[in-house]
């Protein structure tokens, strides 16, 4: 029998679902990545967030090389079942650039980018 979460999730044609990571206590949006059924189960089993790397076609445990891990506090599924929200305790910066989150560029009215 499949866990409820895997029955409820609407994976895309590649077997993936977008996952938004949010700091649980500040509600700061940290990043967006992808998960498949295996990474969801691994995250639930270990309590440490595991994603699916589309570029490497393999599981990617957040922080496995940087040490900047994400402890799962709560997993939520949106109303359509096509996006996962991961409420996490982020240890260190979330972005591979060293920024606290991946959303450090603002877009002006004319389309210009500014780093904050």
ROGUGU-516876 format. One record per atom (N, C-alpha, C, O, CB): residue number from 0; x, y, z. Coordinates in steps of 0.2 Angstrom, whole numbers, padded with zeros to 4 digits. Atoms other than C-alpha are relative to their C-alpha. Glycine has a CB too. Example, Ala and Ser with C-alpha at 12.3 -4.5 7.8 and 13.67 -1.06 7.14 Angstrom:
2
    i     px     py     pz
    0   0004  -0006   0000
    0   0062  -0022   0039
    0   0004   0006   0000
    0   0009   0005   0003
    0  -0005   0000   0006
    1  -0004  -0006  -0001
    1   0068  -0005   0036
    1  -0004   0005   0003
    1  -0001   0011   0004
    1   0002   0002  -0007
// end
This chain:
116
    i     px     py     pz
    0   0004  -0006   0000
    0   0000   0000   0000
    0   0004   0006   0000
    0   0009   0007   0004
    0  -0005   0000   0006
    1  -0004  -0006   0001
    1   0007   0017  -0005
    1  -0002   0005   0006
    1  -0008   0005   0008
    1  -0002   0004  -0007
    2   0001  -0005  -0005
    2   0008   0031   0009
    2  -0005   0005  -0003
    2  -0005   0006  -0009
    2   0006   0003   0002
    3   0005  -0005   0002
    3  -0007   0044   0008
    3   0004   0005  -0005
    3   0001   0007  -0010
    3  -0003   0003   0006
    4  -0003  -0006   0003
    4   0005   0057   0002
    4   0002  -0002  -0007
    4   0001   0002  -0012
    4   0007   0002   0003
    5  -0002   0002   0007
    5   0011   0047  -0014
    5  -0007  -0001  -0004
    5  -0007   0000  -0010
    5   0004  -0006   0000
    6   0007   0001   0003
    6  -0008   0044  -0018
    6  -0002   0007  -0002
    6  -0006   0008  -0007
    6  -0005  -0004   0004
    7   0003  -0006   0001
    7  -0012   0062  -0016
    7   0004   0005  -0004
    7   0001   0009  -0007
    7  -0001   0004   0007
    8  -0004  -0004   0004
    8   0002   0070  -0025
    8  -0001  -0001  -0008
    8  -0002  -0007  -0010
    8   0008  -0001   0001
    9   0001   0001   0008
    9   0000   0074  -0044
    9   0007   0002  -0003
    9   0009   0008  -0004
    9  -0005   0005  -0002
   10  -0006  -0001   0003
   10   0017   0072  -0051
   10  -0001   0002  -0007
   10  -0006   0000  -0010
   10   0004  -0007   0001
   11   0000  -0002   0007
   11   0021   0079  -0068
   11   0002  -0006  -0004
   11   0003  -0011  -0002
   11   0005   0006  -0001
   12  -0002   0005   0004
   12   0025   0069  -0083
   12   0007  -0003   0001
   12   0008  -0009  -0001
   12  -0001   0002  -0008
   13  -0007   0002  -0001
   13   0043   0067  -0078
   13   0000  -0004   0007
   13   0005  -0006   0010
   13   0005   0005   0000
   14   0000   0003  -0006
   14   0037   0060  -0061
   14   0003   0004   0006
   14   0005   0002   0011
   14   0004  -0006   0000
   15  -0003  -0005  -0004
   15   0042   0076  -0052
   15  -0006   0005   0003
   15  -0011   0005   0000
   15   0006   0004  -0003
   16   0005  -0005  -0002
   16   0033   0089  -0041
   16   0005   0006   0003
   16   0010   0004   0006
   16  -0005  -0003   0006
   17  -0004  -0005  -0003
   17   0040   0106  -0036
   17  -0001   0001   0007
   17  -0007  -0001   0010
   17  -0003   0007  -0003
   18   0000  -0001  -0007
   18   0044   0109  -0018
   18   0003   0006   0002
   18   0009   0008   0000
   18   0004  -0006   0003
   19  -0002  -0006  -0002
   19   0045   0125  -0010
   19   0003  -0001   0007
   19  -0001  -0003   0012
   19  -0006   0006   0000
   20  -0002   0001  -0007
   20   0056   0126   0006
   20  -0001   0007   0003
   20   0001   0012   0000
   20   0008  -0002   0000
   21   0002  -0006  -0004
   21   0051   0139   0019
   21   0003  -0001   0007
   21   0002  -0006   0010
   21  -0008   0001   0000
   22  -0003   0000  -0007
   22   0060   0143   0036
   22  -0006   0000   0004
   22  -0011   0004   0004
   22   0004   0006   0001
   23   0006   0001  -0004
   23   0047   0137   0048
   23  -0002   0005   0005
   23  -0008   0007   0006
   23   0001  -0007   0004
   24   0001  -0005  -0005
   24   0049   0151   0061
   24  -0001   0007  -0002
   24  -0005   0011   0000
   24   0005  -0001   0005
   25   0000  -0007   0003
   25   0051   0166   0050
   25  -0005   0000  -0006
   25  -0007   0006  -0008
   25   0007   0003  -0002
   26   0004   0001   0006
   26   0041   0160   0035
   26   0003   0003  -0006
   26   0000   0003  -0011
   26  -0007   0004   0001
   27  -0004  -0002   0005
   27   0055   0166   0024
   27   0000  -0006  -0006
   27   0001  -0012  -0004
   27   0007   0002   0002
   28  -0001   0005   0005
   28   0054   0157   0007
   28   0007  -0001  -0002
   28   0010   0004  -0004
   28  -0005   0002  -0007
   29  -0007   0001   0001
   29   0071   0149   0004
   29   0002  -0002  -0007
   29   0007   0001  -0009
   29   0002  -0005   0005
   30  -0002   0003   0006
   30   0071   0140  -0012
   30  -0006  -0004  -0003
   30  -0011  -0006   0000
   30   0006  -0004   0001
   31   0004   0005   0004
   31   0062   0129  -0025
   31   0004  -0005  -0003
   31   0009  -0003  -0006
   31  -0005   0004  -0005
   32  -0004   0006   0003
   32   0068   0112  -0030
   32  -0006  -0005  -0002
   32  -0012  -0003  -0002
   32   0005  -0003   0005
   33   0005   0005   0002
   33   0060   0096  -0036
   33   0001  -0006   0004
   33   0006  -0008   0007
   33   0002  -0002  -0008
   34   0000   0006  -0003
   34   0055   0080  -0028
   34  -0003  -0005  -0004
   34  -0007  -0004  -0008
   34  -0003   0001   0007
   35   0004   0005   0003
   35   0050   0063  -0034
   35  -0002  -0005   0006
   35  -0001  -0003   0012
   35   0005  -0004  -0005
   36   0003   0004  -0006
   36   0042   0049  -0024
   36   0005  -0003   0004
   36   0004  -0003   0011
   36  -0004  -0006  -0003
   37  -0005   0003  -0004
   37   0058   0042  -0018
   37   0003   0005   0005
   37   0004   0004   0010
   37   0006  -0003  -0005
   38  -0002  -0006  -0004
   38   0064   0059  -0012
   38  -0005   0002   0006
   38  -0003   0004   0011
   38   0002   0006  -0004
   39   0005  -0001  -0005
   39   0048   0062  -0003
   39   0000  -0005   0006
   39   0000  -0004   0012
   39  -0007   0000  -0003
   40   0000   0005  -0005
   40   0049   0045   0006
   40   0006   0001   0004
   40   0006  -0001   0010
   40   0000  -0007  -0003
   41  -0006  -0001  -0003
   41   0067   0048   0010
   41   0000   0006   0005
   41   0003   0005   0011
   41   0006   0001  -0005
   42   0001  -0006  -0005
   42   0063   0065   0018
   42  -0004  -0002   0006
   42  -0002   0000   0012
   42  -0003   0006  -0004
   43   0004   0002  -0005
   43   0049   0058   0028
   43   0004  -0005   0005
   43   0003  -0005   0011
   43  -0006  -0003  -0002
   44  -0004   0005  -0004
   44   0060   0043   0034
   44   0005   0003   0004
   44   0006   0001   0010
   44   0003  -0005  -0005
   45  -0006  -0002  -0004
   45   0075   0053   0039
   45  -0001   0007   0004
   45   0003   0008   0009
   45   0006   0001  -0005
   46   0001  -0006  -0002
   46   0068   0070   0043
   46   0005   0005  -0002
   46   0004   0011   0000
   46   0001   0000   0008
   47  -0005  -0005   0003
   47   0082   0078   0033
   47  -0003   0000  -0008
   47  -0004  -0005  -0011
   47   0007  -0002   0000
   48   0003  -0001   0007
   48   0076   0086   0016
   48   0004  -0003  -0005
   48   0010  -0002  -0005
   48  -0002   0007  -0001
   49  -0003   0003   0005
   49   0080   0076   0001
   49  -0004   0002  -0007
   49  -0010   0001  -0007
   49   0001  -0008   0001
   50   0003  -0002   0006
   50   0077   0082  -0017
   50   0002  -0004  -0005
   50   0006  -0009  -0004
   50   0001   0008  -0002
   51  -0002   0003   0006
   51   0078   0076  -0034
   51   0004   0005  -0005
   51   0001   0010  -0007
   51  -0006  -0004  -0004
   52  -0004  -0004   0004
   52   0092   0083  -0045
   52  -0002  -0001  -0007
   52   0000  -0007  -0010
   52   0008   0000   0001
   53   0001   0001   0007
   53   0086   0085  -0063
   53   0006   0000  -0004
   53   0007  -0004  -0009
   53  -0005   0006  -0002
   54  -0006   0000   0004
   54   0103   0089  -0069
   54   0005  -0006   0001
   54   0008  -0008  -0004
   54   0005   0006   0002
   55  -0004   0006  -0001
   55   0111   0074  -0061
   55  -0004  -0007  -0001
   55  -0001  -0012   0000
   55   0004   0000   0007
   56   0004   0005   0000
   56   0096   0063  -0062
   56   0001  -0005   0006
   56   0001  -0011   0005
   56   0001  -0004  -0007
   57  -0001   0004  -0006
   57   0098   0057  -0044
   57  -0002   0004   0006
   57  -0004   0010   0005
   57   0008  -0002   0001
   58   0002  -0003  -0006
   58   0093   0060  -0027
   58   0005   0005   0003
   58   0011   0004   0002
   58  -0002  -0005   0006
   59  -0005  -0005  -0002
   59   0101   0076  -0019
   59  -0002   0002   0007
   59  -0007   0005   0008
   59   0000   0006  -0005
   60   0001  -0001  -0007
   60   0102   0077   0000
   60   0002   0007   0001
   60   0008   0009   0001
   60   0003  -0005   0005
   61  -0002  -0007  -0001
   61   0102   0096   0004
   61   0005   0000   0005
   61   0004  -0002   0011
   61  -0007   0004   0002
   62  -0005  -0001  -0005
   62   0118   0100   0012
   62   0005  -0005   0000
   62   0010  -0005   0004
   62  -0002   0001   0007
   63  -0004   0006   0000
   63   0127   0084   0008
   63   0007   0002  -0002
   63   0012  -0001   0001
   63  -0002  -0005  -0005
   64  -0007  -0003   0001
   64   0142   0094   0002
   64   0002   0006   0003
   64   0007   0007   0006
   64   0002   0001  -0008
   65  -0001  -0006  -0003
   65   0140   0111   0009
   65  -0001   0000   0008
   65   0002   0004   0012
   65  -0005   0005  -0002
   66   0001   0000  -0008
   66   0134   0106   0027
   66  -0006   0004   0001
   66  -0008   0004   0007
   66   0006   0002   0004
   67   0006  -0005  -0001
   67   0119   0118   0025
   67  -0006  -0004  -0001
   67  -0010  -0004  -0006
   67   0000   0006  -0005
   68   0006   0005   0001
   68   0105   0105   0028
   68  -0006   0003   0002
   68  -0007   0009   0005
   68   0002  -0006   0005
   69   0006  -0002  -0001
   69   0087   0107   0030
   69  -0004  -0006   0004
   69  -0005  -0011   0002
   69  -0005   0001  -0006
   70   0004   0005  -0005
   70   0078   0098   0045
   70  -0008   0001  -0002
   70  -0010   0007  -0001
   70   0002   0001   0007
   71   0007   0000   0002
   71   0060   0094   0040
   71  -0004   0001   0007
   71  -0003  -0002   0011
   71  -0003  -0006  -0003
   72   0005  -0001  -0005
   72   0047   0102   0052
   72  -0007  -0002  -0001
   72  -0010  -0005   0003
   72   0001   0007   0002
   73   0006   0002   0002
   73   0032   0099   0042
   73   0000   0000  -0008
   73   0003   0004  -0011
   73  -0006   0005   0003
   74   0001   0000   0007
   74   0027   0094   0025
   74  -0008   0001  -0002
   74  -0012  -0002   0001
   74   0002  -0007  -0003
   75   0007  -0001   0002
   75   0011   0101   0017
   75  -0001  -0001  -0008
   75   0004   0000  -0012
   75  -0002   0008   0002
   76   0001   0001   0007
   76   0003   0098   0000
   76  -0006   0005  -0002
   76  -0010   0006   0002
   76  -0003  -0007  -0001
   77   0005  -0005   0002
   77  -0007   0112  -0009
   77  -0006  -0003  -0002
   77  -0007  -0009  -0003
   77   0003   0004  -0006
   78   0007   0002   0001
   78  -0025   0111  -0013
   78  -0001  -0004  -0007
   78  -0005  -0008  -0007
   78  -0005   0006  -0001
   79   0000   0004   0006
   79  -0022   0104  -0031
   79   0004  -0006   0000
   79   0004  -0010  -0004
   79   0002   0004  -0006
   80  -0005   0006  -0001
   80  -0009   0091  -0025
   80   0006   0001  -0005
   80   0009  -0004  -0006
   80  -0004  -0006  -0002
   81  -0006   0000   0004
   81   0004   0098  -0037
   81   0006   0004   0002
   81   0010   0006  -0002
   81  -0003   0003  -0007
   82  -0006  -0003  -0003
   82   0016   0107  -0026
   82   0000  -0002   0008
   82  -0005  -0002   0011
   82  -0001   0008  -0001
   83  -0002   0001  -0007
   83   0024   0103  -0009
   83   0003   0006   0003
   83   0007   0009   0000
   83   0004  -0007   0000
   84  -0003  -0005  -0004
   84   0028   0115   0004
   84   0004  -0003   0006
   84   0001  -0007   0010
   84  -0005   0005   0003
   85  -0004   0003  -0006
   85   0042   0110   0016
   85   0002   0006   0005
   85   0005   0010   0003
   85   0007  -0003  -0003
   86  -0002  -0005  -0005
   86   0043   0120   0032
   86   0006  -0003   0003
   86   0005  -0009   0006
   86  -0006   0001   0005
   87  -0007   0003  -0002
   87   0061   0117   0037
   87   0003   0005   0005
   87   0002   0010   0007
   87   0004  -0001  -0006
   88  -0005  -0003  -0004
   88   0074   0122   0050
   88   0007   0000  -0005
   88   0010  -0005  -0005
   88   0001  -0003   0007
   89  -0006   0000   0004
   89   0088   0128   0038
   89   0006   0002   0004
   89   0006   0006   0008
   89  -0001   0006  -0005
   90  -0007   0000  -0003
   90   0106   0126   0044
   90   0005   0003  -0005
   90   0007   0000  -0009
   90   0002  -0006   0003
   91  -0005  -0003   0005
   91   0117   0139   0035
   91  -0004   0003  -0005
   91  -0010   0002  -0005
   91   0005  -0005  -0002
   92   0003  -0003   0006
   92   0113   0148   0019
   92  -0004  -0006  -0004
   92  -0001  -0011  -0005
   92   0004   0004  -0004
   93   0003   0005   0004
   93   0100   0139   0008
   93   0002   0000  -0007
   93   0002  -0005  -0011
   93  -0008   0002   0000
   94  -0002   0000   0007
   94   0107   0145  -0009
   94   0007  -0002  -0001
   94   0011   0000   0004
   94  -0001   0008  -0002
   95  -0007   0002   0002
   95   0122   0138  -0017
   95   0005   0006  -0001
   95   0011   0005  -0001
   95   0000  -0004  -0006
   96  -0004  -0006   0001
   96   0128   0156  -0020
   96   0003   0003   0007
   96   0007   0007   0007
   96  -0004   0005  -0003
   97  -0002  -0002  -0006
   97   0130   0158  -0001
   97  -0005   0005   0003
   97  -0005   0007   0009
   97   0006   0004   0000
   98   0006  -0004  -0002
   98   0114   0169   0000
   98  -0004  -0003   0005
   98  -0005  -0010   0004
   98  -0004   0004  -0006
   99   0004   0003  -0004
   99   0102   0166   0014
   99  -0006  -0004  -0003
   99  -0008  -0009  -0001
   99  -0003   0005   0005
  100   0005   0004   0004
  100   0089   0161   0001
  100   0001   0001  -0007
  100   0006   0005  -0009
  100  -0007   0003   0002
  101  -0001   0000   0007
  101   0088   0159  -0018
  101  -0003   0006  -0003
  101  -0002   0007  -0009
  101  -0002  -0006  -0003
  102   0004  -0006   0002
  102   0077   0175  -0020
  102   0003   0006   0002
  102  -0001   0010   0005
  102  -0008  -0001   0002
  103  -0003  -0006  -0002
  103   0089   0189  -0019
  103   0001   0005  -0005
  103   0004   0010  -0005
  103   0007  -0002   0003
  104   0000  -0004   0005
  104   0086   0197  -0035
  104  -0007   0003  -0001
  104  -0012   0000  -0001
  104   0002  -0003  -0007
  105   0006  -0003   0001
  105   0072   0210  -0037
  105  -0001   0002  -0007
  105   0004   0004  -0011
  105  -0001   0006   0004
  106   0001  -0002   0007
  106   0064   0214  -0054
  106  -0004   0007   0000
  106  -0009   0007   0003
  106  -0004  -0005  -0004
  107   0003  -0007   0000
  107   0060   0233  -0057
  107  -0005   0000  -0006
  107  -0006  -0005  -0009
  107   0006   0005  -0002
  108   0005  -0001   0004
  108   0046   0239  -0067
  108   0002  -0001  -0008
  108  -0002  -0003  -0012
  108  -0004   0007   0001
  109  -0002   0000   0007
  109   0056   0240  -0083
  109   0004  -0007  -0001
  109   0007  -0008  -0007
  109   0005   0005  -0001
  110  -0003   0007   0001
  110   0063   0222  -0080
  110   0007   0000   0002
  110   0010  -0006   0001
  110   0000  -0002  -0007
  111  -0007   0000  -0002
  111   0080   0227  -0073
  111   0000  -0004   0006
  111  -0004  -0004   0011
  111   0003   0007   0001
  112  -0001   0004  -0006
  112   0087   0215  -0060
  112   0005   0004   0005
  112   0010   0007   0003
  112   0003  -0006  -0002
  113  -0004  -0003  -0005
  113   0094   0222  -0044
  113   0001  -0006   0006
  113  -0004  -0009   0008
  113  -0003   0006   0003
  114  -0001   0005  -0006
  114   0102   0211  -0030
  114  -0001   0003   0006
  114   0002   0009   0007
  114   0008  -0003  -0001
  115   0001  -0003  -0006
  115   0097   0214  -0013
  115   0004  -0003   0006
  115   0004  -0002   0011
  115  -0008  -0001   0002
// end
